[in-house]
Amino acid sequence: MAEIPSGLSPQRRADVLDALRRGTVPRFGLDVLAVGLGRFDESITEDLQRVKRGGSSFKAVRGEYGSGKTFFGRWLQEKAKKLAFATAEIQVSETETPLHQLGTVYRRAIERLATSDTPNGAFRSVVDGWLFTLEQDVLAGGGVVETDAAGLQALTDDLLELRLAGISQRAPAFAACLRAYRKAQAEGNAPMAEGILAWLGGQPNVAAEVKRYARVKGEVDHFTAMGFLQGLLVVLRDSGFAGMVLVLDEVETLQRVRSDVRDKGLNALRQLIDEVDGGVFPGLYVVMTGTPAFYEGPMGATRLQPLSQRLHVDFTGEARFDNPRAVQIRLPGFSRQLLEDVGRKVRDLYVEGANGPGRAGTVDDAYVGELAAAVTGELGGRVGVSPRVFLKKLVGEVLDRVDQFPDFDPRRHYRLTVTEGELTAQERSARAARDPDEIDLGS
């Protein structure tokens, strides 16, 4: 075993390991865990560079459960942040984020906006940074001095209107709110500023007093959300960001909703793709993930022929010849070798966090392979559904014990047990028809 430095800070490393203990996909540090994604690296980088130059792009990702779609989305977001993009990840949901309600989609995107400096809830820092940039541009022009507060505010408002001139035609309330937010800040009215920013972010139930102050009405709905997204992209660009990556994860949930809601969601997706292709959202990269059944099944994209045509890619050939530049790409899923590879990466990350090999280093490559085989066997031999459980067991039940108990030997003292309660529905369905006895590793 050769430890490879990850480059992660101690806090990020701990966050990754904590997520794996919980059986969830880490939000950071995925580049040090990624296996099998190298084939997509060049094409994704090309897409991001094109968007950074003022273009826009769309990518559909397909994969069976356990193939790593959520991991891929977060890996892509980390790449984007290194290129100065802001990102937002949305889990499509019938109740929380119905795709046909674009006002809700916009609100979730604002709530989960992230940058390299602010991992979540970055909207306020982005707006504040933009307003500061406007003031600096005004001062650099020499038309006013910093001590002239009224003059600086007036000229900054003029520059704000100039920068948002195109957006104001489609979403005039966006510029109005930014102006009112800046005014409330100048007056030292923090509650009013917070309320305005909440309304601008699509939050419902904002006080009528706030709306009167900002001179806006109603709420951010399906029809105004796309104009507000354009405004956000302008703010991001002027603040020095390359653009925004928007990940729509688990779009296959559309298959499980009422037919009328499903059809509205599919049409909203088609509309978004067309507007991205039409250059309506310069600086936006939209990524959606779904199962093959969504792209090809009767309850998914094929219900709306225009959407199906836009997403269609022929996957009948060998996967190794797939075109990574295509509008839709497929993830190959985990093989036993890839499962063992990621297990070794996690083991090395754990050892690095322990400031030296310690006893965690005694979990050798052979044992990682034995554990991978055992977990896969418990899940009916299906490697594709094994990574989550495998990594949870490796970190939380093996490495933690080896690290804490000097006399703990995983081959002698650890017996793998997988209970129904700790499995997802897909993992339970993958288990072998019989209920196997506990597997004794190393016996």
N, C-alpha and C positions, 0 to 999 in steps of 0.2 A: 504494500500500500504506500502510495506517494501522496502526501498531502499537498494540495494545490491551493495557494492563497486565493480567497474569493474576492478580496477588495471591498467587502462589505464592512460597514461600521459595526461595532459590537451591538448597538441597538437594533440595526437592521437584521443582523444575523439572528439575534434573539427573537425578533418578530417572525422571521421565516420559520424557525423551529417551533415557536408557539403555535403558529397556524397549522403546521403539520401534525402537532400533537392533537389539535382539535379536529383534524381531518378535513381542513379547508385549504383552498388554494391561497398561498401567500400573495400579498399585494406588492411586495418588493423583492428584489434579489433574484428574480426568476431567470436572469441571464446565466447565473452560476448553476442553476438546476436544469436548464433546458437540454434536452436530448432529442435528436431527430428533427430539429427545426432548421438546421443549417441550410437546407435546400431552399428555404423561403427567404433567407436573410437578404440576399441581393435584390430580389424583386420588391420586397417590402421597403427597403431603403430607397429604391428608385421611386416608388409611389410617394413616399414621404418627401423626398427632395422636390418632386414635381408639385406637390401641394404647397411646399414651402415657398416655391417661386410664384405662388398666386393661383395655382390651379385647384382642382378638387378631384376627389377620387372615391371609388366605392369598391369594396371587396367582400365577397361572400365566402364564408368558411363552413365546410361540412365535415361531419365526423360522427361516428357512433358514440353512444355514452361511454365515457372513460377514455376517449381518444385524446383528450386534452384541449377541448375548445376554449374553455374558460382560461386555462393556462396560456394558450396561444394569445388570447385577447390581452391578457395582462402583460405577457412578454412583449407584445407589440407596443403596448402603452409605455413600457419602460424604454424601449428603443426610441419612441417618439419624444419622450421627455428629454432624452439626451440631445435631441436635435431642437430643443426649445419649444416643443409643442405643449399645449395644455391638453388634458384628456378628461373624458368622462365615460364611465361604464354604467350601463343600464340593464337590469335584469327585466326582460319583458314578462309581464304578469297580467293575468286577467283582472285582478283586483287592484294591484298596486300601480302598475304601469301598462295599461291597455294601449296597444300600439296605435289604435285609430284615434286616440285622444292626444293629439300632438301637443296640446297645452300641458298635459301631464308629463309627456316625454321631455318637453323643454324644462319643466320644473325639476324633474329628476336629474337632468343633465347639469343644471345649475347647482343643485344640492351636492352633486358628486364631482364637481369640477376640481381637477387636481393639476398641480404644476410640480416641477422638480423641487421647489422650495416648500410648497404647501400640499401635503398628500391628500387632503380632503377639505371641502368647503372653501375653495380658493376664490370664490366669486368676489367677495369684498376686497380682498387684497389686489385682485386684478383691476377692479374699478378704481380703487384708491391710487394704484400705481399709474393708471392711465391719466387720471386727473392731475397727478403730480407731473407727469410727462408733458401735458398740455401747458401747465404753468411754466415749466422750464423752457418750452419752445417759445412762449410769449416773451419771457424775460430775455431769451437769447436774441429775440428780434429787436430789442432796444427801444421799443415803443413805450415802455413803462418801467418804473423801478419797483423793487420788491416791497418797499415801504408804503407804496400807494395801493392799499388793499382794495379799494373800490375800483380803481382803474384796472388792476390786475384781474379782478373778478370779471369785469365787463369784457375785457379783451379775451380772457379764457373762455367765456361763454360764446363769444363770436367764433373762436377757433373750434369749439365743440360743435357748433352748428355747421361749420364748414366741413368738418370731418364726417359728420353724420348726414350730410345733405341728401345723399342718395337713399339712405335708410329712412329718413324722415318722411319721404313720400309714401313708403309702404307701411311704416310703423312709427308714426309721429310721437306716440306716447313714450317710446324708448328714449328719444332725445329729451323729451319733457321731464322724464324721471331723473335722468342724469343731471340735468340742470337744477332740478329741485333738490336732489341729494347734495349737490355741491353747496347750494344756498343754505340748506339746513346745517351742514357742517360748519359753514362760515359763521352762522348764528350761534353755534355751540349747542344746537338742539339735537342731541344724540338720539333720543327716542324717535323723533321724526325721521332722522336720517336712516335709522334701522328699519322703520316701517316702509319707507320708500324703496329701500334696497330689497326688502321682502317682496313687495309688489312687483318690482322689476324682475325678480327671480321667479315669478309665477306662483307665489304662495297665495292660497285662498284666505278669505276671512280677514283681510287687512282693514283696519279701521277707516271709516268714512272720512274722518278728519285728515288722515294721511292722503287720501285720494284728492280731497279738496285742495290741500296744500300743493300737491304735484299737478293738479288740474288734469286728472285722468279719471276714467269711469270704469266700472265693471271689473273684470279679471282678465288675465292673460288666457285666451281660449285657443281653440284649434286653429282659428283663422289668423290670429295675431302672432302665434308662437314662432312661425317660420320667419316673420319679419324681425322678431326679437333675436332669433338666432343669427340672422345677418348682422344685426347691431353688435352682438357679442363678438362676432368674428372681426368686425372693424376695431372694436376696443382691444382685442387681443393683438391684432396686427400692429396697431399704433403703440402698444405697450412693449413691443419688442419680441412678442411670441411669433413663432413660425406659423401657427394656425392651431387647429383643434382636431383631435382624434375622438370620434364618438363611436363607442362599441355598444351594439345592441345584441346582448347575449340571450341565448335560449329562445329564439324566435319560434321554435317548434311548439311552444305553448299555445300558439294560435290554433293549432289543430284541435285543442281540447275545449274551445269556447263555442258559444252558440253560433250558428251558421251566419246570422246577420252581422254579429260582431267580428267573426272571422273574415268575412268578405270586406268589411270596412278596414280592418287591419291590413289585409293584403293590398288593398287599394292605396292606403296611406304609405305603405312601403314602396309601391310602384311610383307614387308621386314623389317621394323623397329621392329615389334613384334618378328619376328624370330630371329633377331640379339640380341634383349634384352634377349630372352629365351636362346639363344646360348651362353650367357656370353661374348659377344663382348664388352659390355659397363658396366664393373663393376662400381658400384656406381651410376647407373642411375635408376630412378623410373619414368616411363612414365604413365601419366594419360590422357585419352581422354574422352570427354563428347559429347553426342549426343542424339537425340530424338529416341523413339522406331521405328519410321519410317525409320531411317537410318539403324538400326540394322536388321530390318525385312522386310522393303519395297523393291520393285523391283528396285528402283533407288539407293539403298544403298549397304550395305556390302554383301547382297545376290548375287550381280552381280559377285562377285569373291568368288567362293566356298571355296578355302583355307582360305580366311579371315573370311568368315562366320563360318567355322568350328572352327577356333581358338577363336572366340568371343561368340560362342553359349552357352547360359545358359537357362534352362527351367524355365520360369516364369508363368507357368499355375496354380501353387498352390497359396495359400494365401500368401500375401506379408509379413506377420509377421513371416513366416518360411523361408524367403529368406536367403541364405548363404552369409554372408558378406565377406567371404574369396574367393568367386568365382571370376573368371576373369572378369565377368561383374556383376555390381550391379545396382539395380534400386532405385531411390529416390522416396519416397512415395508421395511427393507433399504435399501441405498445406491443412490442415483441418481448419475449423473455429477456433477450439481451438488453433492450432499452430499459426494461424494468430494473434489471440488476445495475445498469449504468447509473440510473438516477439514484438508486439506493446507495451506491458508493459515493456519489457526489454529496448526498445528504450526510453520510457518515463522516466524510472529510470536513464538511462544514461544521459539524458538531465538534469534531476534534479541534479544529481551528479556534472555535469559541471557547474551548477549555484551556486555551493558552498552552498547548502542547499535547502530545499524544495521550498521555494519561492512560487510564484503563479503557477509555472508549476506543482507543486504537487497537484493542485486542479483538474487536468485532471485525474480523478479516473478510476479504473478498469472498472466500468460500462460504462463510456463514451468511453473508448478505444474499448469496445465491440460494442457500438452503431456505432462508426465510421467504424469499420471493417465490420459490417453488411451493412452499407450504401454503402461503396465502392464496396463490393461484389455484391450488388444489381445493381449498375450502370454498372457492367461488366457482366451482364447476369447471375448472381448467381454463376459464376465460381470462386471458391476460389483460384484455382491454378494460375490464371493470375492476382490476386489482390495485392500481396505483394508490388510490386514496387510503384504502385499508392497510396496504403494505407499509406505506410511509408513516402512517399513524402508529402502527405496531413497532416499527423500527425505532422511531424516536421515543415514543412515550412508554413503551414496555421493555425495550431492550437497552438502547443507549443510555437512557436516564438511569436505569438500574445499575448498569455496569459502571457508570460514572460515580454513583453515590455509595455503592456497597462493595467494599474491597474483595469480598469472597464470592461475589455473584458471577457465575459462569453460565452464559445463556444456553450452552449445549446441555448443561446438567440441570439447571434450575428453572428454565423457562419452557413452558408448554403452551403452544399457540392455541388460543380459544377465540372463536368468532361467534358472537351471539346474534340472534335475529334483531335485537333491539338497537344494535350499533350500526346496522346496515341501512342503506337507502333502499327504496323499492326496487330499483334496477339491480342492485347488488343481491338482494334477497332472491330475485327471480333467477339470477345467474347461478345460485348455489346448486350443487348436485342434488338430484332428486332424493337421495338418501341423506340422512343427517349423520355425517361422519363423526367418528370419535375424535377426541382431541388429538392433535398431531404432536407427537413428542419429537422436537428437533434434536437430532444428534443421537437418538436412541437406536 
